[in-house]
Amino acid sequence: MSEIIQDLPAYPMARGGCPFDPPPELDRLQAEDPLSRVNLWDGSTPWMVTRYDHSRQLLADPRISSDPRNDGFPFTNAAQSQNRGQFNAFIVRDDPEHASQRRLVTADFMIKRVEAMRPRIQEITDGLIDDILAGPKPVDLVEALALPLPSLVICELLGVPYADRTLFHRLGKTLLRRDNTAEQSRAASEELREYLRGLVKRKDDEPGDDLLSRLIVEQLRTGQLGIEDVVDMGLLLLIAGHETTANMIALGTVALLENPDQLDALRATDDPKVVANAVEELLRYLTIVHNGRRRVALEDIEIDGQVIRKGEGVIVATEIANRDEEAFPDPDKLDIHRSARHHVAFGYGVHQCLGQPLARVELQVVYSTLYRRIPTLALGVPVEELPFKHDMAIYGVHALPVTW
């Protein structure tokens, strides 16, 4: 472990007073030193990228790598460093390996396919809201709606039994903790892998009409993929497919309740374009991936007069890039009428989030349904008492008591 350099800011940084805003130190770096260095937990000093244009430029540059096996990769914690190489899904690979793996599941998340799922997503949403209205109040919106909706959807898409949700919710939360030990991460990862291995073997015996079954029939049985490849793909899609949207549903609700003029405007519209635009603005405003996009330079890269050397780590802080006033005037204001589709909440370049069409539809359905069906929805506790996820790689709230 390297020695911490005292005059460099430590990353990650603490958020300030507003729970929706990025850390004030990131705001300062964007204004004063947008391409600078920070200290990580191990004393390494990767580049911190805070401006919107720099973020897009680097995320689209094939000379930086997402592969943690490369020397100089800026790991989130010791657990990630010690467990490098144990996870082999496309998200941590570069082209051409990344492209060849990703191509196997791209069709399942294309806009046309996802739009065909909209009626089912609406049906699930309405059913969950029916249950909320029939039950006691206050209710935890995370457990009642935000978590079960995307979990049900991704389970149906993948072919994972929803009855097993307690297991993958628990293990997913463990894997996303910022303070995991290597042993905790390995144990959670192996338990989830063992579950998915069993599921893959059962589906190999009796395939269904789902994504995992298709991978088994078309790729595993033909020898194009091994069972661990299918397991890693399933692990990535299962965790990413519910955790991110769940946090956006809950945190987006808090943000709207704290901005009642925006909530009123969203509740009053029946225009799907306005709803879609509101989703983009909430994605920009909240940017729940708050560990930065981690990369390492494969070659020397010159950007705006600075040279990032081969082997140096790079952290693209998309949470502050989406608050760059050069790209989004008055960026700290939530404005659902703003044109925000060019945000980088889903990343940018070849590694841009595969599941973004599905996330968009899920959020459009929830945001256009929940507040109209429960027009008096309100926080059950003061916003200052909400348990925000400062301890997780994906930002949100651990629980969201609401009443009406």
C-alpha positions as CSV (number, residue, x, y, z in Angstrom):
1,M,0.0,0.0,0.0
2,S,1.3,3.4,-1.0
3,E,1.6,6.3,1.4
4,I,-1.3,8.8,1.4
5,I,-0.3,12.1,-0.1
6,Q,-1.5,14.7,2.4
7,D,-2.3,17.6,0.1
8,L,-4.6,15.6,-2.2
9,P,-8.3,15.2,-1.4
10,A,-9.4,11.7,-0.4
11,Y,-12.0,9.9,-2.5
12,P,-14.8,9.1,-2.0
13,M,-15.9,12.3,-0.4
14,A,-18.6,13.1,2.1
15,R,-21.8,14.7,0.8
16,G,-22.9,18.1,2.1
17,G,-26.2,19.4,3.4
18,C,-28.4,18.6,0.5
19,P,-28.7,14.8,0.2
20,F,-29.3,15.0,-3.6
21,D,-26.1,17.0,-4.3
22,P,-22.7,15.5,-5.0
23,P,-19.9,16.2,-2.4
24,P,-19.0,19.9,-2.2
25,E,-15.3,18.9,-2.8
26,L,-16.2,17.6,-6.2
27,D,-18.0,20.8,-7.0
28,R,-14.8,22.7,-6.0
29,L,-12.6,20.5,-8.1
30,Q,-14.8,21.0,-11.2
31,A,-14.6,24.7,-10.8
32,E,-10.9,25.0,-9.9
33,D,-9.0,21.9,-11.0
34,P,-11.2,19.7,-13.2
35,L,-8.4,17.3,-14.2
36,S,-6.6,16.6,-10.9
37,R,-5.6,13.7,-8.7
38,V,-7.1,12.3,-5.5
39,N,-6.0,9.8,-2.8
40,L,-7.7,6.4,-2.7
41,W,-7.8,4.0,0.3
42,D,-4.5,2.4,-0.8
43,G,-2.5,5.6,-1.3
44,S,-2.8,5.4,-5.1
45,T,-3.5,8.8,-6.8
46,P,-5.6,8.3,-9.9
47,W,-6.9,11.2,-12.0
48,M,-10.3,12.6,-11.1
49,V,-12.4,13.8,-14.0
50,T,-15.2,16.2,-13.1
51,R,-16.2,18.1,-16.2
52,Y,-18.9,16.9,-18.6
53,D,-17.0,17.3,-21.8
54,H,-13.8,15.6,-20.4
55,S,-16.0,12.7,-19.0
56,R,-17.6,12.0,-22.4
57,Q,-14.2,12.3,-24.1
58,L,-12.5,9.8,-21.9
59,L,-15.4,7.3,-21.5
60,A,-15.5,7.1,-25.3
61,D,-11.7,6.7,-25.7
62,P,-10.5,3.1,-26.4
63,R,-7.2,3.9,-24.8
64,I,-8.7,3.6,-21.4
65,S,-9.7,0.2,-20.0
66,S,-12.4,-1.1,-17.7
67,D,-10.4,-4.3,-17.0
68,P,-9.3,-4.5,-13.4
69,R,-6.6,-7.0,-14.2
70,N,-4.6,-4.1,-15.7
71,D,-1.9,-2.6,-13.5
72,G,-2.9,0.8,-12.1
73,F,-6.6,0.2,-12.0
74,P,-8.2,2.4,-9.3
75,F,-10.0,-0.1,-7.1
76,T,-12.9,0.9,-4.9
77,N,-11.6,-1.0,-1.8
78,A,-9.3,-3.8,-0.7
79,A,-12.0,-6.4,-1.3
80,Q,-12.3,-5.4,-5.0
81,S,-8.5,-5.4,-5.4
82,Q,-8.0,-8.8,-3.8
83,N,-10.8,-10.4,-5.8
84,R,-9.8,-9.0,-9.1
85,G,-10.2,-11.4,-12.0
86,Q,-12.9,-13.5,-10.2
87,F,-15.7,-11.8,-12.1
88,N,-15.6,-12.1,-15.9
89,A,-18.7,-10.5,-17.3
90,F,-18.5,-7.9,-20.1
91,I,-18.7,-4.9,-17.8
92,V,-15.1,-5.5,-16.7
93,R,-13.7,-6.4,-20.1
94,D,-12.6,-4.4,-23.1
95,D,-13.3,-4.8,-26.8
96,P,-13.3,-7.1,-28.6
97,E,-14.1,-9.5,-25.7
98,H,-16.5,-6.9,-24.2
99,A,-18.4,-6.5,-27.5
100,S,-18.7,-10.2,-28.3
101,Q,-20.1,-11.0,-24.8
102,R,-22.5,-8.0,-24.7
103,R,-23.8,-8.8,-28.2
104,L,-25.2,-12.1,-26.8
105,V,-27.8,-10.2,-24.7
106,T,-28.2,-6.9,-26.5
107,A,-31.4,-7.9,-28.3
108,D,-33.1,-8.6,-24.9
109,F,-32.7,-4.9,-23.9
110,M,-33.4,-3.2,-27.2
111,I,-36.1,-0.4,-27.1
112,K,-38.6,-2.4,-29.2
113,R,-38.4,-5.4,-26.9
114,V,-38.6,-3.4,-23.8
115,E,-41.6,-1.3,-25.0
116,A,-43.4,-4.6,-25.6
117,M,-42.9,-5.2,-21.8
118,R,-44.6,-1.9,-20.9
119,P,-48.1,-3.3,-20.3
120,R,-46.6,-6.0,-18.0
121,I,-44.6,-3.4,-16.1
122,Q,-47.7,-1.3,-15.7
123,E,-49.7,-4.3,-14.5
124,I,-47.0,-5.0,-11.8
125,T,-46.9,-1.4,-10.8
126,D,-50.6,-1.1,-10.4
127,G,-50.8,-4.3,-8.4
128,L,-48.1,-3.2,-6.0
129,I,-49.8,0.2,-5.5
130,D,-53.2,-1.7,-4.9
131,D,-51.4,-3.6,-2.1
132,I,-50.0,-0.3,-0.7
133,L,-53.5,1.3,-0.6
134,A,-55.1,-1.7,1.0
135,G,-52.5,-1.9,3.7
136,P,-51.5,0.1,6.8
137,K,-49.7,3.4,6.7
138,P,-47.0,4.5,6.9
139,V,-45.4,2.0,4.6
140,D,-41.8,1.5,3.5
141,L,-41.9,2.4,-0.2
142,V,-38.6,0.6,-0.8
143,E,-40.0,-2.7,0.3
144,A,-43.5,-2.1,-1.0
145,L,-42.7,-0.8,-4.5
146,A,-39.2,0.4,-5.4
147,L,-37.5,-3.0,-4.8
148,P,-40.2,-5.5,-5.9
149,L,-41.0,-3.9,-9.2
150,P,-37.6,-4.1,-10.9
151,S,-36.9,-7.4,-9.2
152,L,-40.1,-8.9,-10.6
153,V,-39.3,-7.6,-14.1
154,I,-35.7,-8.8,-14.2
155,C,-36.7,-12.2,-12.7
156,E,-39.3,-12.7,-15.5
157,L,-36.8,-11.6,-18.1
158,L,-33.9,-13.8,-16.9
159,G,-36.0,-16.7,-15.8
160,V,-35.0,-16.4,-12.1
161,P,-37.7,-17.5,-9.6
162,Y,-39.0,-14.4,-7.8
163,A,-39.6,-16.6,-4.8
164,D,-35.8,-16.5,-4.3
165,R,-35.6,-12.7,-4.1
166,T,-34.6,-12.7,-0.4
167,L,-31.4,-14.5,-1.2
168,F,-30.3,-12.3,-4.1
169,H,-31.5,-9.1,-2.4
170,R,-29.3,-9.9,0.6
171,L,-26.3,-10.9,-1.4
172,G,-26.6,-8.0,-3.8
173,K,-26.6,-5.6,-0.9
174,T,-23.5,-7.2,0.5
175,L,-21.7,-7.0,-2.9
176,L,-22.5,-3.3,-3.2
177,R,-21.3,-2.2,0.2
178,R,-18.3,0.2,0.1
179,D,-16.8,-1.2,3.3
180,N,-16.8,-4.9,2.5
181,T,-13.8,-7.1,3.4
182,A,-12.4,-9.4,0.7
183,E,-13.8,-12.4,2.6
184,Q,-17.3,-10.9,2.8
185,S,-17.3,-10.2,-1.0
186,R,-16.0,-13.6,-1.9
187,A,-18.5,-15.4,0.3
188,A,-21.4,-13.4,-1.1
189,S,-20.2,-13.8,-4.6
190,E,-19.7,-17.5,-4.3
191,E,-23.1,-18.0,-2.6
192,L,-24.9,-16.2,-5.4
193,R,-22.8,-18.1,-8.0
194,E,-23.7,-21.4,-6.5
195,Y,-27.4,-20.5,-6.6
196,L,-27.1,-19.5,-10.3
197,R,-25.1,-22.6,-11.1
198,G,-28.0,-24.7,-9.8
199,L,-30.5,-22.6,-11.7
200,V,-28.5,-23.0,-14.9
201,K,-28.3,-26.8,-14.5
202,R,-32.0,-27.0,-13.9
203,K,-32.7,-24.9,-17.0
204,D,-30.3,-27.0,-19.0
205,D,-32.6,-30.0,-18.2
206,E,-35.8,-28.0,-18.9
207,P,-35.3,-24.7,-20.7
208,G,-37.9,-22.0,-20.5
209,D,-38.8,-18.9,-22.5
210,D,-36.3,-16.6,-20.9
211,L,-32.9,-15.1,-21.4
212,L,-30.9,-17.6,-19.3
213,S,-32.5,-20.5,-21.1
214,R,-31.6,-19.0,-24.4
215,L,-28.0,-18.5,-23.4
216,I,-27.9,-22.1,-22.3
217,V,-29.4,-23.5,-25.5
218,E,-27.6,-21.3,-27.9
219,Q,-24.2,-20.8,-26.2
220,L,-23.6,-23.3,-23.3
221,R,-24.8,-26.4,-25.2
222,T,-22.8,-25.4,-28.3
223,G,-19.6,-24.8,-26.3
224,Q,-19.5,-21.0,-27.1
225,L,-19.8,-20.3,-23.4
226,G,-18.9,-22.2,-20.3
227,I,-21.2,-22.5,-17.3
228,E,-19.2,-19.9,-15.4
229,D,-19.6,-17.5,-18.2
230,V,-23.4,-17.9,-18.1
231,V,-23.3,-17.6,-14.3
232,D,-21.3,-14.4,-14.4
233,M,-23.7,-13.0,-17.0
234,G,-26.6,-13.9,-14.9
235,L,-25.1,-12.4,-11.8
236,L,-24.4,-9.1,-13.5
237,L,-27.9,-8.8,-15.1
238,L,-29.7,-9.9,-11.9
239,I,-28.0,-7.4,-9.6
240,A,-27.7,-4.5,-12.0
241,G,-31.2,-5.2,-13.2
242,H,-32.9,-4.4,-9.9
243,E,-30.6,-2.4,-7.7
244,T,-30.2,0.7,-9.8
245,T,-33.9,1.1,-10.7
246,A,-35.0,0.4,-7.2
247,N,-32.8,3.2,-5.9
248,M,-34.0,5.6,-8.6
249,I,-37.6,4.9,-7.8
250,A,-37.1,5.6,-4.1
251,L,-34.6,8.5,-4.3
252,G,-36.5,10.1,-7.2
253,T,-39.6,10.0,-5.0
254,V,-37.8,11.8,-2.2
255,A,-36.5,14.4,-4.6
256,L,-39.9,15.1,-6.0
257,L,-41.5,15.3,-2.6
258,E,-38.9,17.8,-1.6
259,N,-39.6,19.8,-4.9
260,P,-43.4,19.9,-4.8
261,D,-43.6,22.3,-7.8
262,Q,-41.9,19.6,-9.9
263,L,-44.0,16.9,-8.4
264,D,-47.2,18.8,-9.2
265,A,-46.1,19.4,-12.8
266,L,-45.4,15.7,-13.2
267,R,-48.6,14.6,-11.6
268,A,-50.7,16.9,-13.7
269,T,-49.4,15.7,-17.1
270,D,-50.7,12.9,-19.2
271,D,-48.1,13.6,-21.9
272,P,-45.7,10.6,-22.2
273,K,-43.0,12.9,-23.6
274,V,-43.1,15.1,-20.5
275,V,-42.9,12.0,-18.3
276,A,-40.0,10.7,-20.3
277,N,-38.2,14.1,-20.0
278,A,-38.8,14.1,-16.2
279,V,-37.1,10.7,-16.0
280,E,-34.1,12.0,-17.9
281,E,-33.8,15.0,-15.6
282,L,-34.1,12.9,-12.4
283,L,-31.4,10.5,-13.8
284,R,-29.2,13.5,-14.3
285,Y,-30.0,15.3,-11.1
286,L,-29.5,12.2,-8.9
287,T,-26.8,10.2,-10.7
288,I,-26.9,7.3,-8.3
289,V,-23.7,5.6,-9.3
290,H,-21.5,7.6,-6.9
291,N,-18.2,5.6,-6.9
292,G,-17.2,7.1,-10.2
293,R,-16.6,5.2,-13.4
294,R,-13.2,3.4,-12.8
295,R,-10.7,3.1,-15.7
296,V,-7.0,2.8,-16.3
297,A,-5.0,4.3,-19.2
298,L,-3.6,1.8,-21.7
299,E,-1.6,4.5,-23.5
300,D,-0.6,8.1,-22.8
301,I,-3.6,10.3,-23.3
302,E,-3.5,14.1,-23.7
303,I,-6.6,16.0,-22.7
304,D,-6.9,19.7,-22.2
305,G,-3.2,20.2,-21.8
306,Q,-2.8,17.4,-19.2
307,V,-1.2,14.0,-20.0
308,I,-2.6,10.9,-18.4
309,R,0.2,8.4,-18.6
310,K,-0.1,4.7,-19.5
311,G,-0.9,2.7,-16.3
312,E,-2.4,5.6,-14.4
313,G,-5.9,5.2,-13.0
314,V,-8.8,7.4,-14.0
315,I,-12.0,8.0,-12.1
316,V,-14.8,9.7,-14.1
317,A,-17.1,11.3,-11.6
318,T,-20.4,11.3,-13.6
319,E,-22.3,12.5,-10.5
320,I,-20.6,15.9,-10.8
321,A,-20.2,15.8,-14.6
322,N,-24.1,15.9,-14.7
323,R,-23.9,19.1,-12.6
324,D,-21.6,20.9,-15.0
325,E,-23.2,24.2,-15.8
326,E,-21.5,24.2,-19.3
327,A,-23.8,21.3,-20.2
328,F,-26.7,21.9,-17.9
329,P,-27.4,25.6,-17.0
330,D,-28.4,26.0,-13.3
331,P,-27.4,22.4,-12.8
332,D,-28.3,22.2,-9.1
333,K,-32.0,22.8,-9.8
334,L,-34.4,20.0,-10.5
335,D,-36.3,21.0,-13.6
336,I,-38.4,18.3,-15.2
337,H,-38.9,20.4,-18.3
338,R,-35.1,20.7,-18.9
339,S,-33.7,18.9,-22.0
340,A,-31.4,16.4,-20.1
341,R,-31.2,13.4,-22.4
342,H,-27.5,14.0,-23.0
343,H,-26.7,13.2,-19.4
344,V,-24.1,10.6,-18.5
345,A,-25.9,8.9,-15.7
346,F,-25.8,5.6,-17.7
347,G,-22.1,6.2,-18.6
348,Y,-21.0,6.9,-22.1
349,G,-19.2,5.1,-24.9
350,V,-19.1,1.3,-25.5
351,H,-19.7,0.6,-21.8
352,Q,-22.9,2.7,-21.6
353,C,-25.4,0.8,-19.5
354,L,-27.0,-2.1,-21.4
355,G,-30.2,-2.0,-19.5
356,Q,-31.0,1.7,-19.8
357,P,-34.1,1.2,-22.1
358,L,-35.6,-1.1,-19.5
359,A,-34.8,1.3,-16.6
360,R,-36.3,4.2,-18.6
361,V,-39.6,2.3,-19.1
362,E,-39.8,1.2,-15.5
363,L,-39.2,4.7,-14.2
364,Q,-41.7,6.2,-16.7
365,V,-44.4,3.8,-15.6
366,V,-43.7,4.4,-11.9
367,Y,-43.4,8.2,-12.0
368,S,-46.5,8.5,-14.2
369,T,-48.6,6.2,-11.9
370,L,-47.6,6.4,-8.3
371,Y,-48.2,10.1,-7.7
372,R,-51.5,10.2,-9.6
373,R,-52.9,7.2,-7.8
374,I,-51.7,8.4,-4.4
375,P,-51.9,12.2,-4.8
376,T,-51.4,13.0,-1.1
377,L,-48.2,10.9,-0.9
378,A,-45.9,12.4,1.8
379,L,-42.8,11.4,3.7
380,G,-43.5,9.6,6.9
381,V,-40.4,11.1,8.6
382,P,-38.5,14.3,8.0
383,V,-36.0,14.0,5.1
384,E,-33.1,14.5,7.6
385,E,-34.1,11.2,9.3
386,L,-34.0,9.1,6.1
387,P,-31.2,6.5,6.0
388,F,-29.4,7.5,2.8
389,K,-27.0,5.0,1.3
390,H,-23.7,6.7,1.9
391,D,-22.3,3.2,2.6
392,M,-23.2,1.7,-0.8
393,A,-21.8,1.9,-4.3
394,I,-25.3,2.8,-5.6
395,Y,-26.8,5.8,-3.8
396,G,-30.4,5.8,-2.6
397,V,-32.2,5.2,0.7
398,H,-32.2,2.0,2.7
399,A,-35.9,2.7,3.7
400,L,-38.5,5.2,2.7
401,P,-41.5,5.6,5.1
402,V,-44.4,7.3,3.3
403,T,-47.9,8.0,4.2
404,W,-50.9,9.6,2.4
